[in-house]
Each structure stands twice: as structure tokens, then as C-alpha cells.
Amino acid sequence: MENKPETLVILSPGFPANEADTTCMPPMQLFTKALKDVCPGLNVIVIAFQYPHIRGEYDWNGIKVIALGGQNRGKLHRLRTWQKAWTVLRKLKREYNLMGLLSFWLGDCAFVASCFAKRNRLTYYTWLLGQDAKAGNKYVNWIKPPGHTLIALSDFIVREFRHNYGIWISQVIPVGIDPTLFQTAPVKRDIDLLGAGSLIPLKQYHLFVEAVAFLKKSFPGIKAVICGKGPEMENLEALSKKLDLANNLTFAGEQPHAEVLALMQRSKVFLHTSNYEGYGAVLAEALYAGAHVMSFCKPMDKEYRHHHVVKDTKEMNEEIARILKNTRRGHDPVMMCTTQQIAKNMISLFAG
């Protein structure tokens, strides 16, 4: 009898189009690579629903990726994407010994995965990764997920999901960082304030720009950088011009993941102005890069050194000023969790 390889199938809305595509979901890239590192004998296959926008199969760091090319089109196109995913899953079930299905986010990937897993008596989990825990997620009613099939990204997500849907999630697995991606040589902290992420209303980057203007009164030579792209870019640039920050604030645009990490290691304070954050891999990365991190959200119940949680903009501005004035603030790395440990925790769920 043929020995079929033991295989974990990941279903995701998107996945890097190639190995150079480091800006596409960096935390999920690192996690997927770590699965192979900690369990070399495990066969991992990714089904990408919407991105890349072309349909086909390709190899990504030794992992097979099957792109469905959904392109985020709605209605009938989305239904066809689900049908393609179902066909792929049936084929994979014939060819491999499926240890289970893991879907990123509680969305259409989770819907297809849960239906297929129930039909074929397979183990499956859905990893809630942020905004999918908010109220109004139609897929919760469609799937009616038992709590034991869900994994929360953070303690905050556990509470948010229970508040909105009355479902208790017992498993918490955050995203991790790969320490090998950080420079080991000491670097000059020549950036006072750094922000990185999608320039969308949820992230409230106008508060970042206004913070630079406030701090400029006490620190005339303040240097701040925002990395990222998005629909708010034009508004933010206009606000920066209005507040006369041309010599203080740089909009760096979207940067490769390695460059963002390097900028973190040059920064004194990493400011995360989002009004909602399931976990925020950038928080973990900035802490390990030695920056002091400022945020409104506290994803984990555990306290971490150099993570300053503030309740409003007044407290945020005052706390940043205090940190910048403190010449003995320290920039030693703070580790939250490694990708390797996260991968081990995830595999243990399917192996149990």
C-alpha cells in the first residue's frame, strides 16, 4: 500500500507571490516557514484564495502553493473560488494523508475548510487574526464554530470574540518573530519616532502626524518616519505639510520586511496608533528591535518591558516626550515569542 505523505493544508486569503514578496503578510510567512523548520518531515501545502491574482501552482521556500486567483471579486466570482478550493481539497485528500486544515482568519477560507473537514471527518482549526473577531462577521453565523476549533491570536481576541458572539476560545497562539532576521551589530538610534503598517483609517496615522507636531515644540530636530502605503497617504501628507513637518517627518512608503526591521533597530520609540489590534506583529518586532513601543491596545495580559500602553493622545504625547528625554531609557531586546515556538504550539494541536 502506497505511503502517502502526512500533510497540513493551510487556507489563506493571500500568500506571497514569490520568495521576494516580503511585504505580503510577513507574520504568516514566517510562521509557515517555521512549520517546516521545526518539523522537516511535515508536508505543508497552502491554498491562496484571492492573492496572487493569477491562478497556478508554485514553490515557495520548499512549500507548495496553489493560487486560485480570486482577485477579491465578489458574488459569483467568490462562489467559483470556493468551488475551486473544494476541488483542490478533494484532490489533496486523494493524494496525501491530511493531518488537518488550518485557515487564516474567520472568513471564507474558514467557511470552506470547516465544511470540507466536517464532510470528511478531518481535524480543522481557524486562526482568528484580528478584525475577524469584531461584531458583524457573517461567517460566524454561517459556520457556527465550536470554541475548540478556534485559535485566538491574543488574549484580547478571546475577550472580544466572547463579548461579540458568546463563544469562548480556549487556545491562544500569537504570531512570533525570527531573531535571525535582526542585525546583531549595534546601530545608532537616529530615528526618534517610527510607525509601520497599512495607511488606513483604522490605524489612525493622523494621530502620529499630530504627535510629531506636538513633540517638535520640545524637540525641534525630531526625526520621524512612517512606513507603509494605503488610501490615507494623501491626507497624511497634506496634514504633515499643514503642520510644517517637512524637515521632521518622512513618508518612506512600503518597504521590504528586512528594511522595516532595520528601521526599528534605529528607532527610539515605535508608535502604534491603531484603535483596534488583535496582536500586531510589529509590536513584537519593535520590542525585539530594542525600541520602546507605544500603543492604545494591549493584546496580551502579560506585561512586557518597554511596552507603554496609553489611554488617550494626551497621555501618549507626554509619555513619548518622557522617553525621548530619558537618556538612560535602555534599548535592550525584549522577546515576546519566537516563530519556532509558535509553530511547535500549532503542530501540537494537530498531533494531539
N, C-alpha and C positions, 0 to 999 in steps of 0.2 A: 504494500500500500504506500502511495506517494506521501512523503512527509512535507506537509505544507508549512511555510514559514509563519511563525507567530507574528501577528501584525496588529498595530494600533492605528486606527484611522482617525485623523483629525479633520473636522469640517469647519471651515472658516470663511467669513465673507470675503476676505482677501488674503493674499500672500505675496511675498516678493517675486517680481517677475524674473529675477536672476540674482546671482550672488552679489552683484554690485548695487542692488536696490536696497540700501541700508536704511532708507527713511520710511519704508513701509513696515509699520508695526514692529519696531525694534524689540520690545519686550517679548513678543510672541516668537520672533525669530530666534532670540537667544534661548528661550525655553525649548523650542523644537530641536535646536542643535544639541542642547544639553541632554535631551532624551537619548540621543544616540551615544553621547559621551559616557553616560552613566550605565547604559545598557546596550553595549555594542551589538549583541545578538538580536536585539529587537528590530523588527522591520516597521518603519514609520511611513505612512502614506498620507499626504494632505490633499483634500478636495477643496479647491478655492472656488467659491460660488460666483463672485462678482468681478474681482480683480485678480490677475491681469485681465485686460479687456479682450484678449484673444483666447480662443479655445485650443487646447492641446495638452500634451504631457511633456514634462522636462525634469531634469535632475537638478536639485538644489542642495549642495553640500552633502551629497550621498543620499538624499531623501527624494522619493518620487512625489512630484506634484502634478495633480490632474486639475487643470484650469477649465472651468465650464464657460467662461466668457460672458457672464450675465450682464455686466456693464451697468448694474444698478437700474435697469429698466423695470418698469412696473407692470402690474396686471398680468396679461397673458404671457409676457416675456418671463416674468418671475415664475409663473407656473411651469413653463417649459424648462427653466433652470432646475426646478425641483425634480422634474421628471428625469432630466439628465443625471442629477445626483443619485436618484433612486436606481437608475440603470447601472451607473458606475458601482454603487454599493452591492448590487446583486452580482456583478462580475467579480468584484473583490472577494465576496463571500465564497464564490466557487473556487477561486484561485489560492486563497490564503486561509489560515486559521485565525479568525478575527478574535483577538482578546477583548476588544471593545471599541466603542466610538466615543470620541471626545469632541464636543462642539465649543467653539469660542463664541461667547455671548449668547444670551437667551433670545434668539431671533429665528430667522427662517432656517439656519443651519441646525439649530436645536430641534425645530419642528420636524424636519426630515429625519434627523438622527433618532429622535425618540420614536417616531412611527416605525422606522425600519427596525430598530432594536427590539421593540415590543413584538413586532411581527415575527422576528427571527430569534427571539429569546437571547439577545446579546446584552452584555453589560454596557451601559452608557452613562456619561456624565455631561452636564452642561456647566461651563465655567462662566459665571457672571462677572463681567469685567468692567462694570461702571454704570453707564446710563440705562442699561437694560434692567436695573433694579428700581428705576423710577416708576411712579404710578402711571398707568395708561399703556403699559406694554401688552398689546393684544395677544401676543404669543403665550402669555401666562394662562389666559383663559382657553386658548386652543390646545395647549399641551397638558395643562393641569399637572404640572410636575410634582412628584413626591419630593419632599425635602432631601431624602437620602440620595437623590440623583443629581443634586445641585452642589456646586462648589463656589463659595464666595471668595472674591478677590481680597476682601478685608473684613475686619470686624464691623466697620461702618456699613458695608454692603449687607451683612447679616441683619443688622438693625433696620436698615432702610427697606429691605425686601419683606421682612416680617411686618413692619408697620404698614406697608402698602398692600400686601397680599395675604398676611396671616400665615405665612409658611416659614417654618424655622429651618435654616440651613446649618447643618452640624459640621460641615467641612470648610475650613478656611485655608486657602493656599494663595499667597500673594505672588507677584512676579518677583524675580530676583535679578541680580546683576552678575556680570562676569568680570572678576577683578583683573583678569589678564588684559582687558581692553584699556586699562588706565595706565598712564605714564608713571614710571617709578621714580624718575629723576625729579628733584624739587623744581617747582615752577614759580615764577613771580606772580603774585596776586595783583594784577594790574587792571582788573575789571571789578568795579565796586558792586555793581548790581547786574544780575543776569536773569533773563526769562527765556523759556523754550517751550514751544508747543504750537498747537493749531490756533491761528488768529481768528477765533470765532467768539460770538457774544458770551457764551458760557464761561470762557476763560477770563473775561473782564480785564483785558490788557490795557484798557484806558486808565485803570487804577495804577498800573505800572508806570505809565507815562506821567500821570499826575504825581506819583511818588517821586519820580526823578526831579520834577519841577519843585516840589516841596523841599527835597534834600539839597537842591542846588543852592538854596539860601544859606545853608550852613557849610556846604561843601561845593564851592564854586566850580571846582575842576572835576566834579564827579563824572565817572565814565560808566555808562550803562549800555547793555546790548540785549536785543530781543531777537531770538532765532525762531523762524517759523514762517509759514505762509497761510493765507486764508482770506476770507471776504472782508475782514476788518482792517486789512493792511492800509487801504487808502484813508480811512477815518483816523487811524492811529498816526499816520504820517502827518495828516493835517493838524491833529491835536499837538503833535510834537513841534510843528512849525509855529503854531499859535502861541505855545508856551516858551518859544525861543530856546529850544533844546538841540539845535543843530550841532553844537560842539560837545554835547553831553550824551546823546542817545543815538546809537547805531542800530538800524534795522538790517540784520545780516541775512534775512531770507531763510529758506530751507537749507539746512546744512547736512552733510553726511553724519551718521551717528558718531563716528570716531571724532569728528571735529567738535560736535556738541560736548562730548565728554572732555575734550581738551580745554574747551572754553570754561567748563565747570571747574576744572582744576586751576584755572587762572582767576576765578571769581571769589570775592569775599562773601557775598550774600546771593543766594538764589531765591528769587521772589516768585511765588506761585499764587496768582491772584484768582484762580478759578473758584466759583461759588459752589461747585459740586465736584467731588473727586473720589472715585471708588478706591483708588490706591495711589496712582500716579508714579509710574516707574521713574520719572525724572526726579522725584523726591529722594528715592533710594540712591539713584546715581549721583545726585548732587551731594548728598551726605557722605558717600564714599569718596567723592572727589575732594572732600575736605571743606566744602562751602558750608556756611550757616544757611539753613533753609527756613523760609518764612512762608506760612500758608494760613488760610482760613479753615481748612479742613484737616482733621486728624483721622487718618484712615485706620490706624491700629490702636488698640487700647494701651499697648506698651509704650513707655516713654523712651525717646531716643535723644541722646545728647545732640546739641546743635540744631534741633528741630524746634522752632519757635511758632507756636500756634496762637494766632491773634483773633480777636472777635470783631474788629472793625478797622477802617482805614486809619483812624487817628492813632490807635494802638500800633498798627503796622508801621506807620511812618516814624513814630517815636522809637520803636524797637529797632528799626533799621539804623536810625541815627545813632542809637546807643551802641550797636555792634560796630559800626564803622569808626566810632570814636575810641573804642576799646582796643588799644594796641596789643593787649595780651589775650585776645579772644581765642586764639588757637585754631588750627586748621587740620587737625589730625583726622584721618578717615574714620567714618562711622559705618559699620556694616549692619544692614538690616537682614538680608538673606541672599545667598548665592543661587544662581540658576541651577547649579548641580543639585543642591538640596531640594529645590522646588521640584525638579524633575523626579528625584527619588520619591518624594512625597506623592506625586501624581501616579507614578508607576505602581506604588504600593496599593493604591485604591483598586486598580485593575487586577493586580496579582492576588489580592486578598480573597 
